[in-house]
Amino acid sequence: MFNGTLPQEELTANVSAGPNLLPGCLVAPGVYVAVHRNSAHTLPHEILITTHTILPECNKCRGVRFSFKCVLPEKIEECDFFGLESTVLIARMRSEAEAMRHWAARSRSFLEESELFLAKLSKTAISEGCIASR
């Protein structure tokens, strides 16, 4: 029964397979180079795989091979050397504050439009005798 994880040796076996990883191989996250059989179709190019993935077939040439280039680098937010927690938090707070300013401006505009609408509606209702004037 498959529990969603594979032994590390099974995942690294494909990585060490060299430049001939075929579509259908399960590979670990990393940077891979895709080489297509028909070089007129496209030049070799790098692809980023962020989760364990089954390598796909090319939609155009059906003749692609993959090779492992390197593992994914560590995200700067997760690197212990840089203490970015406060910087990231400040950036998020600024973004949230900007969103709140935007919504506050829209709310003020909506309130002003509502007041004008209600005043016009009240004036119309009074002029047509629907309600008594104050």
Secondary structure, 3 states (H helix, E strand, C coil): CCCCCCCHHHHHHHHCCCCCECCCCEECCEEEEEEECCCCCCCCEEEEECCCEECCCCCCCCCEEEEEEECCCCCHHHCCCCCCHHHHHHHHHHHHHHHHHHHHHHHHHHHHHHHHHHHHHHHHHHHCCCCCCC
